[in-house]
C-alpha cells in the first residue's frame, strides 16, 4: 500500500497504460486500412514519439512534482483518447464487415389477412371459412404459408382461387372471402389503388409465415476500384425496417464511376418502366415477360440487376440496396443534407407526407424525413416520375457530398450506427477501404453527370399483378443513349459529350419492346392464358427462421385522385 502511495509509481502505471493504448489504437488504425502510407506511417511515428517523450520526461524529471503530475495527467488523457479512437475504429471495421456480408437467401413474409371487424383472430377460427389465394401469382409463397398453417394448427377451410392481388383485396372487402393469403411484398400494390388505399388500416394479420428462399448475388469485381471504372446498381426498396426484405424496387439507378477521370454518372430508370424481366434465381417470376421494373425487386435484387443489365446492355459490377429507413437514418446521422431546388420546382407540402414542410427555390436544408419525401415526390410536378428521378439524384449527390466533407468527423459515431442496418452491398470490405484511402490521399474533385431513360405512359398487362396497370413504355433512343453515355464514362470520356445514340456501335443491342401478342393488355381482357410462374426447384425450405413483423401501412404511397378511371388500376 505504501508503494501505491508513491507518486512516481502512479506515473509509471499511467505510462504503461499509455503504451498499451498506443499499441492498441495503432493496430486498429493499421488494420482498418483506409489511410494511405504517407498519412499512416507519420501518424504511427507521432504516436511512438509521444510515448518516448513521456518516458524520457519520467526519467529526467522524476523529482519534479510539476513535471510528474503533468506527465501523469497527459498520459491519462491520451490513453482515454486513444482507447475511444480505437473503439470507433473497431466499430467501423464491424460495420464494414456487416454491410459487405453477402446474403445467400431472400427473406419472405406471407400473411393471412382478415378485415378488422372479422370474428377471426386465430388460425383455429379459420375452420370452415373461405380463404382467397392467388391462382398463378406467387404460388410458392402461398403453398409455403399453407404448409406452415397446417403445422401450426391443422384446420380445414375452403380455398377460393383469384387471378390478381387487387382481386384478393376486392374479394376481402366485399365479403366474398373471409381471409386472404398475401405476400407482404405485394402489399403496396394494393395500397396504391384508390379503392384500397386504406387496406392496411382496415385489415389485420392473424398469422404470418416467415421463410427464406435461396439467392445468389455475386459481384463482378474489378481489379482495383481506385483505378478501374465500374458500374454500381442502387436499388431502393419501398419498405421500412429490414433492408433485406423482398419488396418493390422503386429506385433503380446505375452509378458509373471512373476514378481516373473523377467522373460519376447517375443513370436512372423510372420505376414504371415496362421491360423484359430476367428472373435470376427467383422462384416465382415471369421470365422474359414484360413488366414494371419496380416489380423485379419482389423477386430479389439479382432479378433487378440482370434485368437492368439486359435493358442497357451493360455489366453491373456491384449492387447497393437501400430502403426508406436507410435514407432517413443516413441523412439524419449526417446532420441533414443541403439541396438546391431549381426555379419552378418548389413544393409547398409533400404528397408523401403532408405534415412535413416542403421545399423552396434555392438552397434547402433537409432532415431525413423531408429528404425521403422529396425523393418520393412526383404528384406536385408536371413531369411526374421524371422529376422524382431527378430529385433522387439530387438527394444521392447531397449525401455523397456531406459524407465526404470534413463535417463527417462530427457525425461519425451516429453515421456508423445508421450504416449498420442501412444497406447491403456486394462491394467487399477491402474495396470500400481502398476507395476511402483513395479519397483521403487524392482528394479528387468529383464531377457528377446525370441522365435518365424516358418514355410514354400506357396501360398494359403486368404478370406480377395478374392484371393491367399503368406503365412507362420506354423510348428506345433514350435506352440506347443511356448505354452510350455509360460506355463513354467507362472509356474515360464525359457523358455530356454524348448527345445522340451511336447507332453503329449499339446496333443489335438497342432495347426493343415488342408489344404485340400475349404481353399486351387490350383494354378488357388479357390475350392469352395466365402463365404459371412457380418453379418449385428454387425453394430452400431448410432456411426458415423467425423475423420481425413488417410495419404494416408504412410503405403506402399516394395515388393521384385526378387520374382517369382507366389508370385507376395502376399499382
DABEL-V582076 format. One record per residue. N is the residue number from 1. RES is the residue in one small letter. OMEGA is omega in radians with two decimals (999 if undefined). NEAR is the number of other ideal C-beta (glycine too) atoms within 12 Angstrom. D_CENTER is the distance of its C-alpha to the mean C-alpha in Angstrom with 2 decimals. Layout:
n: <N N>
res: <RES RES>
omega: <OMEGA OMEGA>
near: <NEAR NEAR>
d_center: <D_CENTER D_CENTER>
This chain:
n: <1 2 3 4 5 6 7 8 9 10 11 12 13 14 15 16 17 18 19 20 21 22 23 24 25 26 27 28 29 30 31 32 33 34 35 36 37 38 39 40 41 42 43 44 45 46 47 48 49 50 51 52 53 54 55 56 57 58 59 60 61 62 63 64 65 66 67 68 69 70 71 72 73 74 75 76 77 78 79 80 81 82 83 84 85 86 87 88 89 90 91 92 93 94 95 96 97 98 99 100 101 102 103 104 105 106 107 108 109 110 111 112 113 114 115 116 117 118 119 120 121 122 123 124 125 126 127 128 129 130 131 132 133 134 135 136 137 138 139 140 141 142 143 144 145 146 147 148 149 150 151 152 153 154 155 156 157 158 159 160 161 162 163 164 165 166 167 168 169 170 171 172 173 174 175 176 177 178 179 180 181 182 183 184 185 186 187 188 189 190 191 192 193 194 195 196 197 198 199 200 201 202 203 204 205 206 207 208 209 210 211 212 213 214 215 216 217 218 219 220 221 222 223 224 225 226 227 228 229 230 231 232 233 234 235 236 237 238 239 240 241 242 243 244 245 246 247 248 249 250 251 252 253 254 255 256 257 258 259 260 261 262 263 264 265 266 267 268 269 270 271 272 273 274 275 276 277 278 279 280 281 282 283 284 285 286 287 288 289 290 291 292 293 294 295 296 297 298 299 300 301 302 303 304 305 306 307 308 309 310 311 312 313 314 315 316 317 318 319 320 321 322 323 324 325 326 327 328 329 330 331 332 333 334 335 336 337 338 339 340 341 342 343 344 345 346 347 348 349 350 351 352 353 354 355 356 357 358 359 360 361 362 363 364 365 366 367 368 369 370 371 372 373 374 375 376 377 378 379 380 381 382 383 384 385 386 387 388 389 390 391 392 393 394 395 396 397 398 399 400 401 402 403 404 405 406 407 408 409 410 411 412 413 414 415 416 417 418 419 420 421 422 423 424 425 426 427 428 429 430 431 432 433 434 435 436 437 438 439 440 441 442 443 444 445 446 447 448 449 450 451 452 453 454 455 456 457 458 459 460 461 462 463 464 465 466 467 468 469 470 471 472 473 474 475 476 477 478 479 480 481 482 483 484 485 486 487 488 489 490 491 492 493 494 495 496 497 498 499 500 501 502 503 504 505 506 507 508 509 510 511 512 513 514 515 516 517 518 519 520 521 522 523 524 525 526 527 528 529 530 531 532 533 534 535 536 537 538 539 540 541 542 543 544 545 546 547 548 549 550 551 552 553 554 555 556 557 558 559 560 561 562 563 564 565 566 567 568 569 570 571>
res: <x x x x x x x x x x x x x x x x x x x x x x x x x x x x x x x x x x x x x x x x x x x x x x x x x x x x x x x x x x x x x x x x x x x x x x x x x x x x x x x x x x x x x x x x x x x x x x x x x x x x x x x x x x x x x x x x x x x x x x x x x x x x x x x x x x x x x x x x x x x x x x x x x x x x x x x x x x x x x x x x x x x x x x x x x x x x x x x x x x x x x x x x x x x x x x x x x x x x x x x x x x x x x x x x x x x x x x x x x x x x x x x x x x x x x x x x x x x x x x x x x x x x x x x x x x x x x x x x x x x x x x x x x x x x x x x x x x x x x x x x x x x x x x x x x x x x x x x x x x x x x x x x x x x x x x x x x x x x x x x x x x x x x x x x x x x x x x x x x x x x x x x x x x x x x x x x x x x x x x x x x x x x x x x x x x x x x x x x x x x x x x x x x x x x x x x x x x x x x x x x x x x x x x x x x x x x x x x x x x x x x x x x x x x x x x x x x x x x x x x x x x x x x x x x x x x x x x x x x x x x x x x x x x x x x x x x x x x x x x x x x x x x x x x x x x x x x x x x x x x x x x x x x x x x x x x x x x x x x x x x x x x x x x x x x x x x x x x x x x x x x x x x x x x x x x x x x x x x x x x x x x x x x x x x x x x>
omega: <3.11 -3.12 -3.13 3.11 3.12 -3.09 -3.11 3.11 3.13 3.09 -3.13 3.07 3.12 3.11 3.11 3.08 3.12 3.14 -3.13 -3.14 3.08 3.13 -3.10 -3.11 3.09 3.12 -3.12 3.12 -3.14 -3.10 -3.13 3.01 -3.11 -3.08 3.07 -3.07 -3.09 3.06 -3.05 -3.02 3.02 3.12 3.13 3.12 3.12 3.11 3.13 3.13 3.11 3.10 -3.14 3.12 3.12 3.13 -3.12 3.10 3.10 -3.12 -3.00 -3.04 -3.08 3.13 3.12 -3.08 -3.11 -3.13 -3.11 3.13 3.11 3.11 3.14 -3.12 -3.14 3.14 3.14 -3.12 -3.13 3.12 3.12 3.14 -3.13 -3.12 3.10 3.11 3.12 3.13 3.14 3.08 3.08 3.09 3.11 3.09 3.14 3.11 3.12 3.12 -3.10 -3.04 -3.13 3.06 -3.08 3.10 3.11 3.13 2.98 3.09 -3.13 3.08 3.12 -3.00 2.90 -2.99 3.07 3.05 -3.12 -3.09 3.13 3.09 3.11 3.14 -3.13 3.09 -3.11 -3.10 3.04 -3.08 3.11 -3.10 3.07 -3.11 3.11 3.10 3.12 -3.04 -3.05 -3.10 3.06 3.10 3.14 3.12 3.12 -3.13 3.12 3.12 3.14 3.11 -3.11 3.08 -3.10 3.08 -3.11 -3.10 3.12 -3.09 3.14 3.08 -3.10 3.11 3.10 -3.08 -3.12 -3.00 -3.02 3.10 3.08 3.09 3.07 -3.13 -3.14 -3.13 3.13 -3.14 -3.06 -3.12 3.09 3.05 -3.14 -3.14 3.06 3.02 -3.00 3.00 -3.08 3.09 -3.11 -3.05 -3.10 3.03 3.12 -3.01 3.10 3.10 -3.11 -3.04 -3.05 3.13 -3.14 -3.06 -3.09 3.12 -3.06 -3.11 3.06 -3.11 3.11 3.09 3.10 3.08 3.09 3.11 -3.11 3.02 -3.08 -3.13 3.09 3.11 -3.08 3.14 2.96 -2.92 3.00 -3.06 -3.10 -3.08 3.12 -3.14 -3.08 3.09 -3.11 3.11 3.04 3.03 3.01 3.13 -3.11 -3.14 -3.09 3.14 2.94 3.07 -3.04 -3.11 -3.11 -3.13 -3.12 3.11 -3.14 3.11 -3.05 3.03 3.12 -3.01 3.06 3.11 3.13 -3.06 3.00 -3.07 -3.12 3.11 -3.12 -3.11 3.06 3.09 3.08 3.14 -3.07 3.11 -3.13 -3.05 -3.13 -3.11 -3.08 -2.96 3.04 -3.04 2.94 -2.98 -3.06 -3.14 -3.12 -3.06 -3.08 -2.93 -3.13 -3.09 3.08 -3.13 3.08 3.13 3.06 3.14 3.11 -3.11 3.10 3.11 3.10 3.13 -3.10 -3.05 3.09 3.11 3.11 -3.12 -3.07 3.08 3.12 3.12 -3.13 3.14 -3.05 -3.13 3.14 2.98 3.02 -3.11 -3.08 3.05 -3.11 -3.04 3.13 3.02 -3.08 -3.13 -3.13 -3.08 -3.09 -3.09 -3.12 -3.14 3.13 -3.14 3.10 -3.09 -3.11 3.12 3.13 3.10 3.10 -3.11 -3.12 3.11 3.13 -3.09 3.10 3.13 -3.09 3.04 -3.11 3.07 -3.12 3.10 -3.05 3.12 -3.08 3.04 -3.13 3.13 3.11 3.07 -3.09 -3.05 3.11 3.04 -3.03 2.96 -3.04 -3.09 3.14 3.10 3.11 -3.13 3.09 -3.14 -3.12 -3.02 3.05 -3.03 3.13 -3.03 3.05 -3.10 3.00 -3.03 3.12 3.10 3.09 3.10 3.12 3.08 3.13 3.11 3.12 3.14 -3.14 3.13 -3.14 3.09 3.14 -3.13 -3.13 -3.10 3.14 3.13 3.10 -3.13 -3.11 -3.11 -3.11 -3.04 -2.98 -3.09 -3.13 3.11 3.11 3.13 -3.12 -3.07 -3.06 -3.11 -3.01 -3.07 2.91 -3.04 3.07 2.94 -3.14 3.11 3.13 3.14 3.13 -3.14 3.09 3.14 3.11 3.11 3.10 3.14 -3.13 -3.05 -3.04 -3.07 -3.08 3.04 -3.02 3.05 -3.14 3.02 -3.09 3.05 3.05 3.05 -3.06 -3.14 -3.11 -3.13 3.08 3.07 -3.03 -3.08 3.09 -3.09 -3.09 3.08 -3.06 3.13 -3.14 3.10 3.08 3.13 3.02 3.09 -2.98 3.02 -3.08 -3.13 3.14 3.09 3.12 3.14 3.09 3.09 -3.06 3.09 3.10 -3.14 3.13 3.12 3.09 -3.12 3.10 -3.14 3.06 3.10 -3.11 3.12 -3.12 -3.08 3.12 3.10 3.10 -3.00 -3.08 -3.09 -3.01 -3.05 -3.11 3.14 -3.13 3.10 3.14 3.11 3.10 -3.10 3.08 3.08 -2.97 3.13 -2.99 3.01 -2.97 3.08 3.14 -3.10 3.07 -3.07 3.11 3.12 3.04 -3.09 3.12 -3.04 -3.07 3.08 -3.04 -3.09 -3.10 -3.04 3.05 -3.01 -3.11 -3.02 -3.09 3.13 -3.11 3.09 3.08 3.09 3.10 -3.14 -3.04 3.08 -3.05 -3.09 -3.09 3.05 -3.06 -3.14 -3.08 -3.10 -3.11 -3.10 -3.10 3.13 -3.13 -3.10 -3.10 3.06 -3.14 3.09 999>
near: <6 6 11 11 9 14 22 25 19 22 32 25 22 31 33 21 27 37 26 21 31 35 22 25 34 28 21 29 31 23 23 32 28 30 26 21 16 14 22 22 16 15 25 23 17 20 32 20 15 29 32 18 24 36 24 16 28 33 19 14 21 22 14 18 14 13 23 28 21 20 35 31 19 25 34 24 20 29 31 19 22 32 23 20 28 28 21 25 30 22 24 32 27 22 31 32 23 25 34 27 21 26 30 20 31 44 38 47 44 40 38 42 42 33 28 20 14 27 14 31 18 19 29 18 21 35 19 14 29 28 40 36 38 44 25 29 41 47 31 36 43 37 27 35 40 30 20 28 32 18 17 20 19 15 24 17 28 18 25 26 24 33 27 37 48 37 35 44 39 25 31 40 28 19 17 21 34 31 42 50 48 49 46 47 40 47 42 44 45 46 33 39 36 24 22 36 24 21 38 28 16 22 31 24 33 34 34 32 38 32 35 30 43 27 35 25 35 21 30 22 25 27 14 17 31 29 19 23 33 37 42 41 47 46 50 42 44 44 38 31 28 31 39 39 40 50 44 46 47 46 45 50 46 49 41 44 40 33 30 22 25 24 31 37 44 39 46 44 48 42 45 41 47 45 46 32 41 29 34 34 29 43 38 42 43 37 29 21 35 40 49 47 49 45 48 49 49 52 50 46 48 41 47 50 45 36 45 45 31 29 41 43 28 38 26 40 32 36 46 40 43 46 41 39 35 41 43 35 31 41 39 27 34 39 28 26 37 27 35 23 29 20 9 14 27 22 34 15 21 31 27 34 27 16 12 25 20 25 33 22 16 15 16 29 23 38 26 32 25 36 42 40 37 47 47 37 40 31 25 28 26 11 20 27 39 32 29 39 38 31 45 40 33 33 45 38 30 34 40 26 23 30 30 25 22 13 19 26 17 14 24 26 23 25 30 29 22 30 36 26 26 39 38 39 38 34 36 24 27 24 32 33 30 30 35 28 27 28 28 25 19 21 16 21 13 26 22 28 31 30 37 38 42 29 30 23 26 29 32 42 38 43 44 46 45 37 36 34 36 36 39 37 30 35 24 28 22 31 41 33 34 46 42 38 39 46 32 31 39 32 22 19 24 23 34 18 19 27 14 15 27 22 16 12 19 27 15 12 24 27 36 23 29 18 24 13 16 22 30 25 31 18 14 12 15 26 18 16 13 29 27 20 34 28 23 16 14 32 28 24 23 11 21 23 16 14 24 18 22 37 21 30 24 27 36 29 38 28 29 23 13 12 20 14 12 17 25 24 36 38 42>
d_center: <59.53 61.78 59.74 56.54 58.34 58.90 56.78 56.40 55.06 52.09 51.56 51.35 49.03 46.67 47.06 46.10 42.97 42.22 42.65 40.45 37.62 37.97 37.72 34.64 32.69 33.91 32.62 29.14 28.98 30.23 27.89 24.76 25.77 24.20 27.58 29.73 33.22 34.95 33.11 32.87 36.53 38.08 35.87 37.07 40.59 40.56 39.55 42.42 44.87 44.14 45.08 48.19 49.29 48.97 51.05 53.76 53.99 54.52 57.36 58.99 58.90 58.97 61.93 60.39 58.95 56.86 55.32 54.66 52.96 50.93 49.77 48.98 46.88 45.07 44.37 42.91 40.68 39.45 38.88 36.79 34.77 34.28 33.22 30.67 29.30 29.32 27.44 24.55 24.54 24.51 21.47 19.75 20.64 19.38 15.94 15.73 17.08 14.62 11.32 13.23 14.66 13.95 14.08 16.72 16.15 14.11 14.53 16.61 18.28 21.29 23.37 27.00 27.09 30.31 31.46 31.92 35.69 35.89 38.28 35.95 34.33 34.47 34.26 38.03 38.47 36.83 40.12 41.79 39.01 37.33 33.69 31.72 29.75 28.10 30.60 28.49 24.81 23.03 26.39 24.97 23.03 26.17 28.44 26.44 26.54 30.27 30.92 29.42 31.36 34.57 34.00 33.35 36.18 38.20 38.79 40.05 38.70 38.82 35.85 35.57 33.68 31.72 30.31 27.10 24.64 26.36 29.66 28.60 27.96 31.27 33.18 31.96 32.81 36.20 37.19 37.54 35.56 35.30 31.75 28.94 26.60 23.08 19.84 17.35 14.86 17.58 18.22 16.70 18.82 21.72 20.98 20.64 24.22 26.96 29.08 26.44 24.32 25.77 24.95 23.00 25.87 28.70 27.61 26.94 25.92 28.88 27.28 23.95 23.67 21.05 20.82 18.95 19.23 19.32 16.60 16.92 14.40 16.51 16.31 18.99 19.73 21.98 24.94 24.09 20.99 23.45 25.81 24.28 22.05 18.86 15.96 12.24 9.98 6.76 5.26 4.15 5.68 8.82 9.33 10.22 10.85 9.83 6.23 8.46 10.25 10.92 10.48 10.76 8.51 9.71 8.40 9.76 10.87 12.95 13.64 17.16 18.53 22.25 23.26 26.92 26.93 24.26 22.64 19.03 18.58 15.68 16.20 14.59 15.23 15.88 14.17 17.74 18.84 21.30 20.92 22.27 19.87 19.69 19.01 18.54 19.23 18.47 21.38 21.77 21.07 23.22 23.59 24.64 24.86 23.68 20.87 18.13 15.21 12.90 14.73 13.80 10.51 13.16 14.60 11.69 9.69 13.18 14.58 12.23 12.94 16.62 16.97 15.83 18.13 20.99 20.50 20.69 22.79 20.84 19.48 15.85 16.30 12.91 9.32 6.24 3.04 1.15 4.21 7.73 8.88 6.72 8.37 11.65 12.03 11.46 13.69 16.19 16.41 17.36 20.00 18.58 18.24 20.88 20.63 23.65 24.05 26.44 29.68 29.53 25.84 26.48 25.25 27.43 25.09 21.67 21.79 18.51 20.34 23.99 24.68 22.92 24.76 23.81 24.09 27.28 28.25 27.96 25.99 23.98 22.54 19.54 18.23 14.78 15.80 17.58 14.90 12.52 15.63 16.57 13.36 13.98 17.74 19.63 22.80 24.43 24.61 27.06 24.61 22.08 18.86 19.86 20.03 16.67 15.25 17.42 16.27 12.61 14.19 16.35 13.77 11.95 15.51 16.57 13.98 15.04 18.64 18.60 16.99 19.66 22.49 25.15 23.96 21.23 24.16 24.81 21.31 20.57 20.99 18.73 15.97 16.34 16.07 12.86 11.23 12.66 10.16 7.32 5.38 7.19 8.91 12.21 13.76 16.58 17.75 20.77 18.97 16.96 20.26 22.17 20.10 20.58 24.24 24.52 23.17 25.74 28.52 28.27 26.72 25.93 25.90 22.80 23.45 20.66 21.33 19.57 20.16 19.05 20.61 22.46 24.84 26.79 26.16 27.78 27.92 27.51 27.07 23.62 24.09 21.09 22.80 26.34 27.45 27.27 24.62 24.05 22.56 22.56 24.94 24.00 26.73 27.45 28.47 25.16 23.42 26.14 25.92 22.19 23.14 26.03 24.22 21.66 24.70 26.57 24.11 24.06 27.85 28.06 28.79 27.41 25.41 27.42 30.53 29.50 30.48 31.60 30.45 32.47 34.01 35.96 32.99 30.63 33.27 32.40 28.68 28.24 26.01 28.50 27.91 30.76 31.00 34.26 34.99 33.21 29.76 31.05 31.41 34.94 35.03 36.30 35.87 33.65 35.80 35.72 34.94 31.55 30.29 29.39 25.91 26.27 26.70 27.85 27.72 23.93 24.17 23.87 25.83 26.43 22.91 23.11 22.28 21.89 18.70 18.41 18.83 15.96 16.90 18.65 18.90 16.05 14.00 17.10 17.18 20.47 22.89 25.48 28.88 30.75 29.31 31.98 32.79 31.93 28.33 28.09 26.75 23.50 20.44>
